[in-house]
């Protein structure tokens, strides 16, 4: 699709989700919305500049080389272009799942992903709130994805658009009809599922890593559904003061001495007792 069509899709989804967040919010907001959204957009602007300056000049030429020289796993197989594109998108989604898990597992990389998680609310503006250093750090991984999988320029474009649409959707603070979301979460990441991932409880934040298909969480045993939505506290346990998650502290956060993420300011670690609901049951 032309770039302007992709842009219209993203802008259209942003507007739709913004309206739905006002009419059907899933969670009650902790911070005033407008200052918080402005802060997130400022962070996202730096992220967009980083992608344009560091990722695009590397990844897009690599995908053209992959196409021209027939490099990578998929290029070694003979298949219809539509099937190749579908497999490329799926494998890009899976390897992004692995990168997301690595960011949570590695204390070195976590400091760059932490600014995304310290937001005290979760809505569509959080979807674009990634620290520029995290995106800079991801460039070698993205390049490796393209080369090893064998991702053509067209497949890369499809994946990038699908990823943006998916990220906006599952970060949104939108209360979908529970039966609809129970059906959707069998296939893709949804607002309730991703809200669990943004919980301050360690056992919940270390689940639901998928950015697109929930298949990867199912296969790796990291899918979690049965957390009461009204009990979820969004953010990171060590950063509960709104003053600490303003623009300047967030931008400098990766370069400072890191706190123990799971420890509350008054000491102790947030936890949740047993939930008397089957693990495969998404709660309203």
Secondary structure as GFF3:
##gff-version 3
##sequence-region A 1 284
A	DSSP	alpha_helix	3	23	.	.	.	ID=ss1
A	DSSP	alpha_helix	33	50	.	.	.	ID=ss2
A	DSSP	pi_helix	51	55	.	.	.	ID=ss3
A	DSSP	alpha_helix	56	69	.	.	.	ID=ss4
A	DSSP	three_ten_helix	74	76	.	.	.	ID=ss5
A	DSSP	alpha_helix	81	105	.	.	.	ID=ss6
A	DSSP	alpha_helix	107	117	.	.	.	ID=ss7
A	DSSP	three_ten_helix	124	128	.	.	.	ID=ss8
A	DSSP	alpha_helix	132	137	.	.	.	ID=ss9
A	DSSP	alpha_helix	139	149	.	.	.	ID=ss10
A	DSSP	alpha_helix	153	171	.	.	.	ID=ss11
A	DSSP	alpha_helix	178	184	.	.	.	ID=ss12
A	DSSP	alpha_helix	191	197	.	.	.	ID=ss13
A	DSSP	alpha_helix	202	205	.	.	.	ID=ss14
A	DSSP	alpha_helix	215	220	.	.	.	ID=ss15
A	DSSP	three_ten_helix	229	231	.	.	.	ID=ss16
A	DSSP	three_ten_helix	242	245	.	.	.	ID=ss17
A	DSSP	alpha_helix	247	252	.	.	.	ID=ss18
A	DSSP	three_ten_helix	253	255	.	.	.	ID=ss19
###
